[in-house]
Amino acid sequence: MTDDDDRVFKALADPTRRFLLDRLFARDGRTLTELESELEMTRFGVMKHLRVLEDAGLVVTRRSGREKLHFLNPVPIRLIHNRWIDKYNERQVSALADLKAQLEEQT
């Protein structure tokens, strides 16, 4: 497993960080103030969570004037999906296809 995978799994392990990702999925380009207003924690606490998400590549930022906007980057989640979910589903799908073929041969 790569360090990038470890960072993504660590970021996704926390419910607050998953909540922040859900908020960005609902509407991208939010400021820290907007994200903070939906959580019962300090501004500094939200900033720490956003830093973990940024380090994992799950959130990217862009400055717009004096504001820093946060955007969801779904690519790391897709890579985790491809690496850890798709490959295991392939065996099940293949097994079901083989079973279907065998059952059809019997009838």
ROSE-4610 file (N, C-alpha, C; in Angstrom, 1 decimal, always signed):
// ROSE-4610
residu = [M/M/M/T/T/T/D/D/D/D/D/D/D/D/D/D/D/D/R/R/R/V/V/V/F/F/F/K/K/K/A/A/A/L/L/L/A/A/A/D/D/D/P/P/P/T/T/T/R/R/R/R/R/R/F/F/F/L/L/L/L/L/L/D/D/D/R/R/R/L/L/L/F/F/F/A/A/A/R/R/R/D/D/D/G/G/G/R/R/R/T/T/T/L/L/L/T/T/T/E/E/E/L/L/L/E/E/E/S/S/S/E/E/E/L/L/L/E/E/E/M/M/M/T/T/T/R/R/R/F/F/F/G/G/G/V/V/V/M/M/M/K/K/K/H/H/H/L/L/L/R/R/R/V/V/V/L/L/L/E/E/E/D/D/D/A/A/A/G/G/G/L/L/L/V/V/V/V/V/V/T/T/T/R/R/R/R/R/R/S/S/S/G/G/G/R/R/R/E/E/E/K/K/K/L/L/L/H/H/H/F/F/F/L/L/L/N/N/N/P/P/P/V/V/V/P/P/P/I/I/I/R/R/R/L/L/L/I/I/I/H/H/H/N/N/N/R/R/R/W/W/W/I/I/I/D/D/D/K/K/K/Y/Y/Y/N/N/N/E/E/E/R/R/R/Q/Q/Q/V/V/V/S/S/S/A/A/A/L/L/L/A/A/A/D/D/D/L/L/L/K/K/K/A/A/A/Q/Q/Q/L/L/L/E/E/E/E/E/E/Q/Q/Q/T/T/T]
num = [1/1/1/2/2/2/3/3/3/4/4/4/5/5/5/6/6/6/7/7/7/8/8/8/9/9/9/10/10/10/11/11/11/12/12/12/13/13/13/14/14/14/15/15/15/16/16/16/17/17/17/18/18/18/19/19/19/20/20/20/21/21/21/22/22/22/23/23/23/24/24/24/25/25/25/26/26/26/27/27/27/28/28/28/29/29/29/30/30/30/31/31/31/32/32/32/33/33/33/34/34/34/35/35/35/36/36/36/37/37/37/38/38/38/39/39/39/40/40/40/41/41/41/42/42/42/43/43/43/44/44/44/45/45/45/46/46/46/47/47/47/48/48/48/49/49/49/50/50/50/51/51/51/52/52/52/53/53/53/54/54/54/55/55/55/56/56/56/57/57/57/58/58/58/59/59/59/60/60/60/61/61/61/62/62/62/63/63/63/64/64/64/65/65/65/66/66/66/67/67/67/68/68/68/69/69/69/70/70/70/71/71/71/72/72/72/73/73/73/74/74/74/75/75/75/76/76/76/77/77/77/78/78/78/79/79/79/80/80/80/81/81/81/82/82/82/83/83/83/84/84/84/85/85/85/86/86/86/87/87/87/88/88/88/89/89/89/90/90/90/91/91/91/92/92/92/93/93/93/94/94/94/95/95/95/96/96/96/97/97/97/98/98/98/99/99/99/100/100/100/101/101/101/102/102/102/103/103/103/104/104/104/105/105/105/106/106/106/107/107/107]
x = [+0.9/+0.0/+0.9/+0.5/+1.4/+1.0/+2.0/+1.7/+0.5/+0.2/-1.0/-2.2/-2.3/-3.4/-3.6/-2.5/-2.6/-3.2/-2.8/-3.3/-4.8/-5.2/-6.6/-7.4/-7.0/-7.7/-7.8/-6.6/-6.6/-7.6/-7.6/-8.6/-10.0/-10.3/-11.7/-12.1/-11.2/-11.5/-12.3/-12.2/-12.7/-14.1/-15.1/-16.5/-16.6/-15.8/-15.9/-15.3/-14.3/-13.7/-14.7/-15.3/-16.3/-17.5/-17.9/-18.9/-18.5/-17.2/-16.7/-16.7/-16.3/-16.4/-17.8/-18.7/-20.1/-20.6/-20.2/-20.6/-20.1/-18.8/-18.2/-18.8/-19.3/-19.9/-21.3/-21.9/-23.2/-23.1/-22.0/-21.8/-20.3/-19.6/-18.2/-17.8/-16.6/-16.1/-16.5/-16.5/-16.9/-15.7/-16.0/-14.9/-14.9/-13.8/-13.6/-14.8/-15.2/-16.3/-17.6/-17.9/-19.1/-19.0/-17.9/-17.7/-17.8/-17.1/-17.1/-18.5/-19.3/-20.7/-21.5/-21.2/-22.0/-21.5/-20.4/-19.8/-19.8/-19.9/-19.7/-18.3/-17.4/-16.0/-15.3/-14.2/-13.5/-13.0/-12.8/-12.2/-10.9/-10.1/-8.8/-9.0/-10.0/-10.3/-10.7/-11.5/-11.9/-10.7/-9.9/-8.7/-7.8/-7.6/-6.8/-7.4/-8.7/-9.4/-9.2/-9.3/-9.1/-7.7/-6.7/-5.3/-5.1/-5.7/-5.6/-6.2/-7.3/-8.0/-7.1/-6.5/-5.6/-4.4/-3.8/-2.6/-2.9/-4.2/-4.6/-5.0/-5.0/-5.4/-6.9/-7.7/-9.2/-9.8/-9.1/-9.6/-8.5/-8.8/-7.9/-8.5/-7.6/-8.0/-7.6/-8.3/-8.0/-8.3/-7.4/-7.7/-8.5/-9.5/-10.4/-10.4/-9.5/-9.4/-8.8/-9.5/-9.1/-9.6/-10.4/-11.0/-10.2/-10.3/-9.7/-10.8/-11.1/-12.2/-11.7/-12.5/-12.2/-13.1/-12.4/-13.1/-12.8/-13.8/-13.7/-12.9/-11.9/-11.2/-11.5/-12.4/-12.8/-11.8/-10.7/-9.8/-9.2/-8.7/-8.1/-9.1/-10.4/-11.4/-11.6/-11.6/-11.8/-10.6/-9.4/-8.2/-8.3/-8.8/-9.0/-10.0/-11.1/-12.2/-11.6/-10.9/-10.3/-9.4/-8.6/-7.5/-8.1/-9.1/-9.5/-10.9/-11.7/-13.1/-13.3/-13.0/-13.2/-12.5/-11.2/-10.5/-11.2/-11.8/-12.4/-13.8/-14.5/-15.7/-15.6/-14.4/-14.2/-14.3/-13.7/-13.8/-15.3/-16.0/-17.4/-18.2/-18.0/-18.7/-18.3/-17.1/-16.6/-17.2/-17.2/-17.8/-19.3/-20.0/-21.4/-21.6/-20.8/-20.9/-20.6/-19.6/-19.3/-20.4/-21.0/-22.1/-23.3/-23.6/-24.7/-24.4/-23.2/-22.9/-23.1/-22.6/-22.8/-24.2/-25.0/-26.4/-27.2/-26.8/-27.4/-27.0/-25.8/-25.4/-26.2/-26.5/-27.2/-28.7/-29.3/-30.7/-30.8]
y = [-1.2/+0.0/+1.2/+2.2/+3.4/+4.4/+5.3/+6.4/+7.2/+7.4/+8.1/+7.4/+6.1/+5.3/+5.4/+5.4/+5.5/+6.9/+8.0/+9.3/+9.4/+8.7/+8.8/+8.0/+6.8/+6.0/+6.7/+7.3/+8.1/+9.2/+10.0/+11.1/+10.6/+9.5/+9.0/+8.4/+8.0/+7.3/+8.2/+9.5/+10.4/+10.9/+10.8/+11.2/+12.7/+13.6/+15.0/+15.3/+14.6/+14.8/+14.3/+13.2/+12.7/+13.7/+14.3/+15.3/+16.5/+16.9/+18.0/+17.7/+16.4/+16.0/+16.0/+15.5/+15.5/+16.9/+17.9/+19.3/+19.8/+19.5/+19.9/+19.2/+18.0/+17.3/+18.0/+18.4/+19.0/+20.4/+21.1/+22.4/+22.7/+22.6/+22.9/+24.3/+24.6/+26.0/+26.7/+26.1/+26.7/+27.3/+28.4/+29.0/+28.3/+28.5/+28.0/+28.4/+29.6/+30.2/+29.4/+29.1/+28.3/+26.9/+26.3/+24.9/+24.9/+25.9/+26.0/+26.2/+26.9/+27.2/+26.0/+24.9/+23.7/+22.7/+23.0/+22.1/+22.8/+22.0/+22.5/+22.3/+23.1/+23.0/+24.3/+24.5/+25.8/+25.9/+27.1/+27.4/+26.6/+26.6/+25.9/+24.4/+23.9/+22.4/+22.1/+22.9/+22.7/+22.8/+23.8/+24.0/+22.7/+22.1/+20.9/+19.8/+19.6/+18.6/+18.8/+20.1/+20.4/+20.2/+20.4/+20.2/+18.7/+17.8/+16.4/+16.0/+16.6/+16.3/+16.8/+18.0/+18.5/+17.6/+17.2/+16.3/+15.0/+14.5/+13.3/+13.5/+14.8/+15.1/+15.1/+15.0/+14.9/+16.3/+17.3/+18.7/+19.5/+20.4/+21.3/+22.7/+23.7/+25.0/+26.0/+27.1/+28.2/+29.5/+30.4/+31.7/+32.5/+33.2/+34.1/+35.4/+36.4/+37.6/+37.2/+37.6/+37.4/+36.0/+35.4/+34.1/+32.9/+31.8/+30.6/+29.6/+29.2/+28.3/+26.8/+25.9/+24.5/+23.7/+22.8/+22.0/+20.5/+19.7/+18.3/+17.8/+16.9/+16.2/+14.7/+14.2/+12.8/+11.7/+12.2/+11.2/+10.3/+10.7/+9.7/+8.6/+9.0/+8.1/+7.1/+7.5/+6.6/+5.7/+6.2/+5.3/+4.2/+4.6/+3.6/+2.6/+3.1/+2.2/+1.2/+1.7/+0.8/-0.2/+0.2/-0.7/-1.7/-1.2/-2.1/-2.6/-2.1/-2.6/-3.4/-2.7/-3.3/-4.7/-4.8/-6.0/-7.2/-6.9/-8.0/-8.3/-7.3/-7.6/-8.4/-8.3/-9.0/-10.5/-11.0/-12.4/-12.9/-12.1/-12.4/-12.4/-11.4/-11.3/-12.5/-12.8/-13.9/-15.2/-15.4/-16.6/-16.7/-15.6/-15.7/-16.0/-15.4/-15.7/-17.1/-17.7/-19.1/-20.0/-19.7/-20.4/-20.4/-19.2/-19.0/-19.9/-19.9/-20.8/-22.3/-22.7/-24.1/-24.5/-23.6/-23.9/-24.0/-23.1/-23.1/-24.4/-24.9/-26.1/-27.3/-27.3/-28.4/-28.5/-27.4/-27.4/-27.7]
z = [+0.0/+0.0/+0.0/-0.8/-0.9/+0.3/+0.4/+1.4/+1.1/-0.3/-0.7/-0.2/-0.4/+0.1/+1.6/+2.3/+3.8/+4.2/+3.5/+3.8/+3.5/+2.4/+2.0/+3.1/+3.4/+4.4/+5.7/+6.2/+7.4/+7.4/+6.2/+6.1/+6.1/+5.5/+5.4/+6.7/+7.6/+8.8/+9.8/+9.7/+10.7/+10.2/+11.1/+10.7/+10.4/+11.1/+10.8/+9.4/+9.0/+7.7/+6.6/+6.9/+5.9/+5.8/+6.9/+6.8/+6.0/+6.1/+5.3/+3.8/+3.5/+2.1/+1.6/+2.4/+2.0/+1.7/+2.6/+2.4/+1.0/+0.7/-0.5/-1.7/-1.5/-2.6/-2.9/-1.9/-2.0/-2.7/-2.4/-3.1/-2.9/-4.0/-4.1/-3.9/-3.6/-3.5/-2.3/-1.2/+0.1/+0.8/+1.6/+2.4/+3.7/+4.5/+5.8/+6.7/+6.6/+7.4/+7.1/+5.9/+5.5/+6.1/+6.0/+6.5/+8.0/+8.6/+10.1/+10.6/+9.9/+10.5/+10.6/+9.9/+10.0/+11.0/+11.7/+12.7/+14.1/+15.1/+16.5/+16.9/+16.3/+16.7/+16.4/+16.9/+16.7/+15.2/+14.8/+13.5/+13.3/+14.3/+14.2/+14.0/+14.7/+14.6/+13.1/+12.5/+11.2/+10.2/+10.5/+9.7/+9.7/+10.9/+11.1/+10.2/+10.3/+9.5/+8.0/+7.6/+6.1/+5.7/+6.6/+6.3/+6.0/+6.8/+6.6/+5.2/+4.9/+3.6/+2.5/+2.6/+1.6/+1.4/+2.5/+2.5/+1.8/+1.9/+1.2/-0.2/-0.6/-2.0/-2.2/-1.1/-1.3/-1.4/-1.0/-1.0/-1.7/-2.6/-3.2/-2.9/-2.9/-2.6/-3.7/-3.7/-4.7/-4.0/-4.2/-3.6/-4.6/-4.0/-4.8/-4.0/-4.3/-3.5/-2.2/-1.2/+0.2/+0.7/+0.0/+0.4/-0.1/+0.6/+0.2/+0.0/-1.2/-1.5/-1.5/-1.0/-0.9/-1.8/-2.6/-3.6/-3.3/-3.6/-3.5/-4.7/-4.4/-5.5/-5.3/-6.1/-6.0/-6.5/-7.2/-7.8/-6.8/-5.7/-4.7/-4.3/-4.1/-3.7/-4.8/-6.1/-7.2/-7.3/-7.1/-7.1/-6.0/-4.9/-3.8/-4.2/-4.8/-5.3/-6.3/-7.2/-8.3/-7.7/-6.7/-6.2/-5.2/-4.3/-3.2/-3.4/-4.3/-4.4/-5.7/-6.8/-8.1/-8.3/-7.8/-8.0/-7.3/-6.1/-5.3/-5.9/-6.5/-7.1/-8.4/-9.1/-10.3/-10.1/-9.0/-8.8/-8.6/-7.9/-7.6/-8.9/-9.7/-11.0/-11.9/-11.9/-12.8/-12.3/-10.9/-10.4/-10.7/-10.6/-11.0/-12.5/-13.3/-14.8/-15.0/-14.4/-14.6/-14.1/-12.9/-12.4/-13.3/-13.9/-14.8/-16.1/-16.6/-17.7/-17.4/-16.2/-15.8/-15.7/-15.1/-14.9/-16.3/-17.2/-18.5/-19.3/-19.1/-19.7/-19.2/-17.9/-17.3/-17.8/-18.2/-18.6/-20.1]
